[in-house]
Amino acid sequence: MKAPQKTKLLISISDGQPKAMPYYTGETAITDMKGVIQEYNRKGILFLAAAIGQDKETICNIYGQERFLDITDLRHLPTRLVQVIAKYLYQ
């Protein structure tokens, strides 16, 4: 938060739904993650999720289409990241 940069970007690369502990899954974890995203937005931090696993639909639902990158094919990761970062830098 103390960084002087105008644009702050956090990228989460995940292979699945939130599951920090065996009993912490499903709607509870999803609701918590959505709350974290809202908090980051209020603080001016852009939060992106890059999905490399089978739960892409759930991850897209959690983070929202505008914050979601499907990078199942990792060869596309560098290009997609540059595209997304450029989008936010030139707003």
KOLZAMI-942006 format. One record per residue: x, y, z of N, C-alpha, C in turn; residue in three letters; residue number from 1. Coordinates in pm, 1 decimal, always signed. Each point is the difference from the previous one (the first is absolute). Layout:
BEGIN
<nxx X, nyy Y, nzz Z, caxx X, cayy Y, cazz Z, cxx X, cyy Y, czz Z, type ALA, seq NUM>
...
! end
This chain:
BEGIN
<nxx +81.7, nyy -120.3, nzz +0.0, caxx -81.7, cayy +120.3, cazz +0.0, cxx +85.6, cyy +125.9, czz +0.0, type MET, seq 1>
<nxx +119.6, nyy -9.7, nzz +53.9, caxx +85.3, cayy +117.4, cazz +10.7, cxx +81.5, cyy +26.8, czz -126.2, type LYS, seq 2>
<nxx -6.8, nyy -89.7, nzz -95.0, caxx +74.3, cayy +19.7, cazz -125.0, cxx -52.0, cyy +124.8, czz -70.8, type ALA, seq 3>
<nxx +88.8, nyy +79.5, nzz -55.4, caxx -41.8, cayy +125.8, cazz -61.4, cxx -65.3, cyy -15.4, czz -137.4, type PRO, seq 4>
<nxx +7.3, nyy -116.5, nzz -59.7, caxx -54.7, cayy -18.9, cazz -133.6, cxx -150.7, cyy +23.9, czz -0.7, type GLN, seq 5>
<nxx -46.1, nyy +62.0, nzz -106.8, caxx -142.5, cayy +28.4, cazz -13.4, cxx -79.6, cyy -129.2, czz -19.4, type LYS, seq 6>
<nxx +52.5, nyy -89.2, nzz -83.3, caxx -68.7, cayy -125.6, cazz -28.2, cxx +67.0, cyy -113.1, czz +76.7, type THR, seq 7>
<nxx -79.0, nyy -70.8, nzz +78.0, caxx +49.7, cayy -115.3, cazz +75.3, cxx -75.8, cyy -122.0, czz -49.8, type LYS, seq 8>
<nxx +72.5, nyy -104.1, nzz -31.8, caxx -59.1, cayy -118.3, cazz -60.7, cxx +45.3, cyy -124.1, czz +74.9, type LEU, seq 9>
<nxx -96.2, nyy -83.6, nzz +38.6, caxx +27.6, cayy -127.8, cazz +64.2, cxx -55.7, cyy -108.6, czz -89.7, type LEU, seq 10>
<nxx +85.2, nyy -96.3, nzz -37.0, caxx -43.0, cayy -109.4, cazz -86.8, cxx +10.6, cyy -129.9, czz +78.4, type ILE, seq 11>
<nxx -111.4, nyy -70.6, nzz +7.1, caxx -5.2, cayy -130.5, cazz +65.2, cxx -7.3, cyy -106.6, czz -107.6, type SER, seq 12>
<nxx +95.1, nyy -93.8, nzz +1.7, caxx -2.6, cayy -111.4, cazz -94.3, cxx -44.1, cyy -122.7, czz +78.6, type ILE, seq 13>
<nxx -110.0, nyy -58.6, nzz -43.8, caxx -61.6, cayy -108.2, cazz +76.7, cxx -35.3, cyy -118.3, czz -88.5, type SER, seq 14>
<nxx +4.5, nyy -118.0, nzz +62.4, caxx -40.5, cayy -120.5, cazz -71.6, cxx -135.0, cyy -50.7, czz +48.6, type ASP, seq 15>
<nxx -68.4, nyy +80.2, nzz +79.6, caxx -129.3, cayy -46.5, cazz +47.8, cxx -70.2, cyy +100.5, czz +88.7, type GLY, seq 16>
<nxx -110.7, nyy -44.0, nzz +59.3, caxx -81.1, cayy +81.9, cazz +88.0, cxx +73.6, cyy +22.8, czz +132.0, type GLN, seq 17>
<nxx -40.6, nyy +102.3, nzz +74.4, caxx +62.6, cayy +21.9, cazz +130.1, cxx -24.2, cyy -118.9, czz +91.7, type PRO, seq 18>
<nxx +107.5, nyy -48.9, nzz +59.5, caxx -11.2, cayy -112.8, cazz +92.3, cxx +122.2, cyy +1.1, czz +90.9, type LYS, seq 19>
<nxx -0.7, nyy +89.7, nzz +95.8, caxx +113.7, cayy +12.6, cazz +89.6, cxx +11.4, cyy -117.7, czz +95.9, type ALA, seq 20>
<nxx -113.2, nyy -54.7, nzz +40.4, caxx -4.2, cayy -113.0, cazz +91.9, cxx -110.4, cyy -94.6, czz -44.9, type MET, seq 21>
<nxx +4.1, nyy -125.4, nzz +42.4, caxx -101.9, cayy -95.7, cazz -46.1, cxx -144.5, cyy +45.5, czz +23.0, type PRO, seq 22>
<nxx -26.3, nyy +68.4, nzz +108.6, caxx -137.9, cayy +41.2, cazz +31.4, cxx -31.9, cyy +140.7, czz -49.4, type TYR, seq 23>
<nxx +95.8, nyy +68.4, nzz -57.0, caxx -18.7, cayy +137.9, cazz -45.9, cxx -6.8, cyy +0.1, czz -152.2, type TYR, seq 24>
<nxx -118.5, nyy -31.0, nzz -52.4, caxx -18.2, cayy -11.0, cazz -144.6, cxx -135.2, cyy +58.4, czz -39.4, type THR, seq 25>
<nxx -36.6, nyy -19.2, nzz -123.1, caxx -133.8, cayy +34.4, cazz -47.8, cxx -37.0, cyy +145.8, czz +16.9, type GLY, seq 26>
<nxx -127.8, nyy +20.7, nzz +32.0, caxx -54.6, cayy +136.5, cazz +7.1, cxx +67.9, cyy +86.0, czz +106.3, type GLU, seq 27>
<nxx +39.9, nyy -59.2, nzz +111.1, caxx +67.3, cayy +78.0, cazz +105.2, cxx +129.2, cyy +59.9, czz -53.6, type THR, seq 28>
<nxx +82.4, nyy -83.0, nzz -62.0, caxx +127.1, cayy +47.4, cazz -53.5, cxx -21.7, cyy +98.2, czz -115.2, type ALA, seq 29>
<nxx -98.2, nyy -28.0, nzz -84.5, caxx -29.2, cayy +88.5, cazz -113.2, cxx -46.4, cyy +136.9, czz +48.9, type ILE, seq 30>
<nxx -89.3, nyy +1.9, nzz +97.0, caxx -49.1, cayy +126.6, cazz +56.4, cxx +114.4, cyy +79.6, czz +61.6, type THR, seq 31>
<nxx +87.0, nyy -67.8, nzz +73.5, caxx +115.6, cayy +67.6, cazz +60.3, cxx +90.1, cyy +60.0, czz -107.3, type ASP, seq 32>
<nxx +25.5, nyy -75.9, nzz -105.8, caxx +88.1, cayy +48.2, cazz -106.4, cxx -59.9, cyy +120.5, czz -70.1, type MET, seq 33>
<nxx -130.3, nyy -2.8, nzz -23.6, caxx -65.7, cayy +115.5, cazz -61.0, cxx +12.3, cyy +123.1, czz +90.0, type LYS, seq 34>
<nxx -7.4, nyy -19.6, nzz +130.1, caxx +18.1, cayy +110.4, cazz +95.2, cxx +140.8, cyy +56.1, czz -6.2, type GLY, seq 35>
<nxx +98.7, nyy -86.9, nzz -13.2, caxx +138.9, cayy +44.5, cazz -11.5, cxx +17.4, cyy +83.8, czz -126.6, type VAL, seq 36>
<nxx -58.1, nyy -44.4, nzz -108.8, caxx +9.6, cayy +73.9, cazz -126.3, cxx -61.8, cyy +138.2, czz +14.2, type ILE, seq 37>
<nxx -115.3, nyy +9.5, nzz +63.5, caxx -65.4, cayy +130.5, cazz +21.3, cxx +87.8, cyy +90.3, czz +86.0, type GLN, seq 38>
<nxx +61.3, nyy -56.0, nzz +102.7, caxx +88.0, cayy +78.3, cazz +87.8, cxx +120.8, cyy +52.6, czz -78.9, type GLU, seq 39>
<nxx +59.0, nyy -84.1, nzz -81.0, caxx +113.1, cayy +44.0, cazz -81.8, cxx -43.9, cyy +111.0, czz -95.1, type TYR, seq 40>
<nxx -116.4, nyy -13.9, nzz -60.1, caxx -50.5, cayy +104.4, cazz -89.5, cxx -15.0, cyy +132.3, czz +73.3, type ASN, seq 41>
<nxx -53.8, nyy -4.3, nzz +121.2, caxx -15.4, cayy +123.6, cazz +78.5, cxx +134.7, cyy +65.5, czz +28.6, type ARG, seq 42>
<nxx +104.0, nyy -81.4, nzz +11.0, caxx +133.8, cayy +51.8, cazz +28.1, cxx +75.6, cyy +36.7, czz -127.4, type LYS, seq 43>
<nxx -65.8, nyy -16.5, nzz -115.2, caxx +63.1, cayy +37.7, cazz -125.6, cxx +93.5, cyy -104.6, czz -58.0, type GLY, seq 44>
<nxx -14.6, nyy -125.3, nzz +41.1, caxx +84.3, cayy -107.0, cazz -51.1, cxx -81.0, cyy -82.9, czz -99.3, type ILE, seq 45>
<nxx +52.9, nyy -15.3, nzz -120.6, caxx -64.0, cayy -81.5, cazz -102.4, cxx +35.8, cyy -145.7, czz +25.8, type LEU, seq 46>
<nxx -98.1, nyy -84.9, nzz +5.4, caxx +19.4, cayy -141.6, cazz +31.5, cxx -39.3, cyy -82.2, czz -121.6, type PHE, seq 47>
<nxx +94.5, nyy -77.2, nzz -53.8, caxx -26.9, cayy -86.2, cazz -113.7, cxx +23.2, cyy -145.0, czz +40.0, type LEU, seq 48>
<nxx -77.9, nyy -89.1, nzz -57.3, caxx +16.3, cayy -142.7, cazz +24.4, cxx +31.9, cyy -69.8, czz -131.5, type ALA, seq 49>
<nxx +108.3, nyy -74.3, nzz -0.9, caxx +37.4, cayy -78.1, cazz -116.3, cxx -23.9, cyy -146.8, czz +33.5, type ALA, seq 50>
<nxx -84.9, nyy -64.7, nzz -77.6, caxx -38.9, cayy -138.5, cazz +28.8, cxx +73.8, cyy -96.6, czz -91.1, type ALA, seq 51>
<nxx +62.4, nyy -100.8, nzz +62.2, caxx +71.9, cayy -100.1, cazz -77.0, cxx -58.7, cyy -139.6, czz +18.3, type ILE, seq 52>
<nxx -107.3, nyy -11.1, nzz +76.6, caxx -54.0, cayy -130.9, cazz +32.3, cxx -137.7, cyy -25.3, czz -56.5, type GLY, seq 53>
<nxx -66.0, nyy -97.9, nzz +58.8, caxx -129.6, cayy -43.8, cazz -48.9, cxx -116.3, cyy +84.0, czz +51.5, type GLN, seq 54>
<nxx +19.8, nyy +80.5, nzz +101.0, caxx -108.5, cayy +77.2, cazz +60.9, cxx -10.7, cyy +140.4, czz -56.7, type ASP, seq 55>
<nxx +26.3, nyy +14.9, nzz -128.9, caxx +0.9, cayy +133.4, cazz -61.2, cxx -132.9, cyy +72.2, czz +13.9, type LYS, seq 56>
<nxx -111.8, nyy -70.6, nzz -15.4, caxx -130.8, cayy +65.7, cazz +10.1, cxx -22.8, cyy +55.9, czz +140.0, type GLU, seq 57>
<nxx +35.8, nyy -77.1, nzz +101.3, caxx -17.4, cayy +46.1, cazz +137.8, cxx +91.5, cyy +118.0, czz +28.1, type THR, seq 58>
<nxx +123.7, nyy -8.4, nzz -45.3, caxx +94.7, cayy +109.8, cazz +21.6, cxx -48.9, cyy +125.8, czz -70.2, type ILE, seq 59>
<nxx -51.1, nyy -13.1, nzz -121.4, caxx -55.9, cayy +114.7, cazz -72.3, cxx -117.6, cyy +58.4, czz +76.1, type CYS, seq 60>
<nxx -85.3, nyy -84.5, nzz +55.3, caxx -114.0, cayy +45.2, cazz +78.7, cxx +45.2, cyy +76.9, czz +124.5, type ASN, seq 61>
<nxx +102.4, nyy -47.0, nzz +65.1, caxx +49.6, cayy +65.6, cazz +121.8, cxx +57.8, cyy +137.2, czz -32.6, type ILE, seq 62>
<nxx +87.3, nyy +6.8, nzz -97.4, caxx +74.4, cayy +122.1, cazz -28.1, cxx -68.8, cyy +93.5, czz -97.6, type TYR, seq 63>
<nxx -92.6, nyy -54.3, nzz -80.9, caxx -66.4, cayy +80.9, cazz -100.9, cxx +73.7, cyy -5.9, czz -132.5, type GLY, seq 64>
<nxx -74.8, nyy +6.0, nzz -107.4, caxx +58.0, cayy -11.3, cazz -134.6, cxx +109.0, cyy +103.2, czz -25.3, type GLN, seq 65>
<nxx -17.3, nyy +121.5, nzz +52.0, caxx +97.8, cayy +106.1, cazz -25.9, cxx +131.9, cyy -20.4, czz +74.1, type GLU, seq 66>
<nxx +1.9, nyy -89.9, nzz +98.0, caxx +121.5, cayy -26.6, cazz +77.7, cxx +52.7, cyy -141.5, czz -22.3, type ARG, seq 67>
<nxx -48.1, nyy -67.8, nzz -101.3, caxx +29.8, cayy -141.6, cazz -19.3, cxx +82.4, cyy -23.7, czz -125.5, type PHE, seq 68>
<nxx +104.7, nyy -81.0, nzz +12.4, caxx +81.4, cayy -40.5, cazz -113.9, cxx +1.8, cyy -152.5, czz -6.7, type LEU, seq 69>
<nxx -36.9, nyy -55.2, nzz -111.2, caxx +10.6, cayy -144.9, cazz -20.0, cxx +136.1, cyy -26.1, czz -62.7, type ASP, seq 70>
<nxx +89.0, nyy -59.0, nzz +76.1, caxx +134.2, cayy -27.4, cazz -51.6, cxx +29.0, cyy -149.9, czz +5.4, type ILE, seq 71>
<nxx -98.5, nyy -79.3, nzz -38.5, caxx +18.9, cayy -144.5, cazz -4.0, cxx +123.3, cyy -34.4, czz -83.3, type THR, seq 72>
<nxx +17.3, nyy +70.5, nzz -109.7, caxx +119.7, cayy -16.6, cazz -82.1, cxx +101.6, cyy +104.8, czz +46.5, type ASP, seq 73>
<nxx +97.3, nyy -43.1, nzz +78.1, caxx +95.0, cayy +92.5, cazz +61.3, cxx +84.3, cyy +76.6, czz -101.9, type LEU, seq 74>
<nxx +3.3, nyy -45.9, nzz -122.4, caxx +73.9, cayy +74.9, cazz -102.6, cxx -64.1, cyy +136.2, czz -24.5, type ARG, seq 75>
<nxx -127.8, nyy +15.1, nzz +34.8, caxx -71.4, cayy +125.9, cazz -21.7, cxx +13.5, cyy +95.9, czz +118.2, type HIS, seq 76>
<nxx +54.4, nyy -48.0, nzz +111.7, caxx +8.0, cayy +82.9, cazz +120.6, cxx +73.8, cyy +132.5, czz -23.1, type LEU, seq 77>
<nxx +119.9, nyy +1.4, nzz -54.1, caxx +68.0, cayy +129.3, cazz -17.4, cxx -79.6, cyy +100.9, czz -82.7, type PRO, seq 78>
<nxx -56.9, nyy -45.9, nzz -109.8, caxx -77.3, cayy +89.5, cazz -86.7, cxx -122.4, cyy +53.3, czz +71.6, type THR, seq 79>
<nxx -74.7, nyy -87.8, nzz +66.1, caxx -122.2, cayy +40.8, cazz +70.4, cxx +32.9, cyy +98.5, czz +112.2, type ARG, seq 80>
<nxx +107.7, nyy -25.0, nzz +74.3, caxx +35.8, cayy +91.0, cazz +108.8, cxx +36.3, cyy +138.0, czz -53.0, type LEU, seq 81>
<nxx +74.3, nyy +4.8, nzz -107.8, caxx +35.5, cayy +129.3, cazz -58.0, cxx -125.5, cyy +72.9, czz -46.0, type VAL, seq 82>
<nxx -93.7, nyy -70.6, nzz -61.9, caxx -124.7, cayy +61.9, cazz -44.6, cxx -78.4, cyy +58.0, czz +116.7, type GLN, seq 83>
<nxx -11.5, nyy -76.8, nzz +106.8, caxx -77.8, cayy +45.3, cazz +116.0, cxx +68.6, cyy +116.1, czz +69.4, type VAL, seq 84>
<nxx +128.3, nyy -11.1, nzz +20.0, caxx +72.9, cayy +108.2, cazz +67.0, cxx -8.4, cyy +127.8, czz -82.0, type ILE, seq 85>
<nxx +17.0, nyy -10.0, nzz -131.0, caxx -8.5, cayy +118.2, cazz -86.3, cxx -138.3, cyy +63.7, czz +9.5, type ALA, seq 86>
<nxx -102.9, nyy -82.2, nzz +9.6, caxx -137.9, cayy +51.5, cazz +10.6, cxx -14.0, cyy +90.0, czz +123.4, type LYS, seq 87>
<nxx +57.2, nyy -41.0, nzz +111.3, caxx -13.0, cayy +77.9, cazz +122.7, cxx +94.9, cyy +118.2, czz +6.5, type TYR, seq 88>
<nxx +112.1, nyy -9.1, nzz -66.9, caxx +95.8, cayy +110.1, cazz +2.4, cxx -47.2, cyy +119.1, czz -80.9, type LEU, seq 89>
<nxx -79.7, nyy -25.2, nzz -101.7, caxx -40.8, cayy +108.7, cazz -89.8, cxx -146.8, cyy +35.4, czz +12.2, type TYR, seq 90>
<nxx -54.7, nyy -14.5, nzz +118.9, caxx -139.0, cayy +39.1, cazz +22.6, cxx -10.9, cyy +148.0, czz +20.3, type GLN, seq 91>
! end
